Amino acid sequence: MRVALFLTCVNDTLYPETGRAVVKLLTRLGVEVDFPMAQTCCGQAHYNTGYRHETEPLARHFSDVFGAYEAIVTPSGSCGAMVRELYPRLAERARAEGRGDTLTAALASVIPKTYELTEFLVDVVGVTDVGAYYPHKVTYHPTCHGLRSLGLGERPRRLLAAVRGLELVELPGAEECCGFGGTFAVKNADVSAAMGTDKVRNAESTGAQVLCAADNSCLMHLGGTMTRLGSVMRPVHIAEILASTEEEPAV
């Protein structure tokens, strides 16, 4: 199977190791991975801030870049949700404004075959045991877009539970938002910081060494909160855990 890695802006800029982990993991499972160099922002930040018309060229470009692939895999629940949940709304609003169905037609080739990493592994590749080894105590935070928009459910936990050496402990208040929310963290900084503190304190109560999630934007927020609180816990993307083996262990 030949798939395209949609890395996303945050990962490309700040967390390239997550992209490398995805390639390592999928290649180990026999999946051929391409990285289209023409990929850009999916438009999530623009759309969420109210710049809907400015989002449309980015959505069309996404379709041009990724449309020919069998599947599009992203290590980001929020950007995956942008394509799957909000691209259809974007196209429908364009049609309602009398601008025809061209955007709907352009996006039809990418919406149904865009997958967040864990759902691609479980639903498409058909695996939960990916041959990983990660000898640490881990708690998992289900981020809002993955939980509520994509409906990832137990997929990430099933993958983590199959990792050799990993002790998975339940996170109290797991389904509560961490407080990041993109521009929410900027516009409502005090509320965002308080929510992040609650999430980190809950994670610390588990005794876990690692707080894991499937979205680096939330982990960035929580990692900053950990630093301010002096926590010894580390934020780690699930891709890096699943890519880790005894021969090539993650830190």
C-alpha positions in Angstrom: 0.0 0.0 0.0 1.3 3.5 -0.9 0.2 6.3 1.4 1.1 9.9 1.8 2.2 11.4 5.1 0.4 14.6 5.9 2.8 15.9 8.6 1.0 19.2 9.4 2.5 22.6 10.1 3.1 22.1 13.9 4.9 18.8 13.4 7.0 20.1 10.4 8.1 23.2 12.3 8.5 21.9 15.9 8.2 18.1 16.1 9.8 16.6 13.0 10.8 13.5 15.1 7.1 12.6 15.1 7.1 12.5 11.3 10.2 10.3 11.3 8.5 8.0 13.8 5.5 7.6 11.6 7.6 6.7 8.6 9.7 4.2 10.6 6.5 2.6 12.0 4.6 2.3 8.8 7.6 1.1 6.8 8.1 -1.6 9.5 4.6 -2.7 8.8 5.1 -3.0 5.1 3.5 0.3 4.1 5.2 2.5 1.4 5.2 6.1 2.6 5.6 9.2 0.5 6.1 12.7 1.7 4.7 15.1 -0.9 6.9 18.1 -0.7 4.2 20.5 -2.0 2.1 20.0 1.1 1.2 23.1 3.1 -1.2 24.1 5.9 -4.6 22.5 5.7 -6.2 25.8 6.7 -7.5 24.8 10.1 -6.1 27.9 11.8 -7.6 30.2 9.2 -11.0 28.4 9.3 -11.2 28.4 13.1 -10.4 32.1 13.3 -13.2 33.0 10.9 -11.2 33.3 7.6 -13.4 30.8 5.7 -12.9 32.2 2.2 -9.1 32.3 2.7 -9.2 28.6 3.7 -10.7 27.5 0.4 -7.4 27.8 -1.7 -5.6 25.8 1.0 -8.2 23.1 0.8 -8.0 22.9 -3.0 -4.3 22.7 -2.8 -4.5 19.9 -0.3 -6.7 18.0 -2.8 -4.2 18.7 -5.6 -1.3 17.4 -3.5 -2.9 14.3 -1.9 -5.7 13.3 -4.2 -3.9 10.5 -6.1 -2.9 8.5 -3.0 -4.6 5.4 -1.7 -4.6 6.9 1.8 -3.5 10.0 3.6 -2.1 9.5 7.1 -1.6 12.2 9.6 -0.2 12.1 13.2 -2.7 14.9 14.2 -6.3 14.4 15.3 -7.0 18.1 14.8 -5.8 18.4 11.3 -7.4 15.1 10.4 -10.6 16.4 11.8 -10.2 19.6 9.7 -10.2 17.5 6.5 -12.8 15.0 7.5 -15.3 17.2 9.4 -14.7 20.8 8.3 -13.8 20.4 4.6 -17.4 19.2 3.9 -18.8 22.2 5.8 -16.5 24.5 3.9 -17.7 23.1 0.6 -21.3 23.2 1.6 -21.0 26.9 2.6 -19.5 27.7 -0.8 -22.4 25.9 -2.6 -24.9 27.8 -0.3 -23.4 31.1 -1.4 -24.1 30.3 -5.0 -20.5 29.4 -6.0 -21.3 26.0 -7.3 -20.1 22.5 -6.4 -16.5 22.8 -7.7 -15.1 22.8 -4.1 -17.2 19.8 -3.2 -15.9 17.9 -6.3 -12.3 18.9 -5.6 -12.4 17.7 -2.0 -14.3 14.4 -2.7 -11.0 12.6 -3.5 -9.4 13.4 -0.1 -12.1 13.6 2.6 -12.9 9.8 2.9 -9.3 8.6 2.7 -7.7 10.9 5.3 -6.9 9.0 8.4 -5.4 9.9 11.8 -2.5 7.5 12.5 -4.1 5.2 15.1 -7.3 4.7 13.1 -5.2 3.9 10.0 -3.3 1.3 11.9 -6.4 -0.4 13.4 -9.0 0.1 10.7 -6.9 -0.1 7.5 -3.7 -2.0 8.3 -5.7 -4.2 10.7 -3.1 -4.3 13.6 -3.0 -3.4 17.2 0.3 -5.1 18.0 2.9 -3.2 15.9 5.9 -4.8 17.4 6.8 -1.9 19.7 8.8 -2.0 23.0 8.6 0.9 25.4 9.5 0.1 29.1 7.8 3.0 30.8 4.6 3.8 32.7 2.3 5.8 30.4 -1.0 7.5 30.7 -3.0 8.5 27.6 -4.8 11.9 27.0 -7.5 11.6 24.3 -7.4 15.0 22.7 -10.7 16.7 21.8 -10.6 16.4 18.0 -9.6 12.8 18.1 -12.2 12.0 20.8 -15.1 14.1 19.6 -14.6 14.8 15.9 -12.9 11.6 14.6 -14.3 9.2 17.2 -11.0 7.4 17.8 -12.4 5.7 20.8 -10.3 2.9 22.2 -8.0 2.6 19.2 -5.0 4.5 20.7 -5.4 2.6 24.0 -5.5 -0.8 22.2 -2.3 0.0 20.4 -0.6 1.2 23.6 -1.8 -1.9 25.6 -0.1 -4.1 23.1 3.3 -2.4 23.4 5.8 -4.7 25.3 7.2 -3.3 28.5 4.6 -0.5 28.6 2.4 -0.1 31.7 -0.7 1.8 30.7 -2.5 3.6 33.5 -5.9 5.4 33.3 -5.9 9.2 33.3 -8.5 10.7 35.7 -10.8 13.2 33.9 -9.3 11.9 30.6 -12.1 13.3 28.4 -11.8 16.8 29.8 -10.1 19.3 27.4 -6.5 20.2 28.2 -7.2 23.9 27.5 -5.1 24.4 24.3 -7.8 24.8 21.6 -5.5 26.7 19.2 -6.3 30.4 19.4 -8.4 29.7 22.6 -5.1 29.5 24.5 -4.2 33.0 23.2 -7.6 34.7 23.6 -8.4 33.0 27.0 -4.9 32.5 28.4 -5.9 32.3 32.1 -8.6 29.8 31.5 -6.4 27.8 29.2 -3.6 27.7 31.7 -5.9 26.6 34.5 -7.3 23.8 32.4 -3.7 22.7 31.5 -2.7 22.7 35.1 -5.7 20.5 36.0 -4.8 18.0 33.2 -1.1 17.8 34.3 -2.0 17.4 38.0 -4.4 14.5 37.0 -1.7 12.9 34.9 0.9 13.3 37.8 -1.5 11.5 40.1 -1.2 8.3 38.1 2.5 8.0 38.8 3.2 7.8 35.1 6.5 8.8 33.6 5.0 9.8 30.3 1.8 11.6 29.2 0.9 10.4 25.7 -1.4 11.8 23.1 -2.0 11.7 19.4 -1.7 15.4 18.8 1.5 17.4 19.3 -0.4 20.7 19.6 -2.0 19.6 22.8 1.3 18.0 24.0 3.0 21.3 23.3 0.5 23.1 25.6 0.8 20.4 28.3 4.6 20.2 28.0 4.8 24.0 28.6 2.5 23.5 31.6 4.7 20.7 32.9 7.8 22.9 32.7 6.2 25.7 34.6 5.0 23.3 37.3 8.4 21.6 37.6 6.9 18.2 36.7 9.2 15.3 36.0 6.6 13.8 33.5 7.4 14.0 29.8 4.9 14.6 26.9 5.4 12.0 24.1 3.5 11.5 20.9 2.0 8.1 20.4 3.8 7.6 17.1 7.1 7.8 18.9 6.1 5.1 21.4 4.7 2.8 18.6 7.9 3.3 16.6 10.1 2.3 19.5 11.7 -1.2 19.5 14.3 -3.0 21.6 16.8 -2.6 18.7 16.0 1.1 18.2 14.4 2.4 21.5 12.9 5.8 21.8 14.3 8.0 24.6 
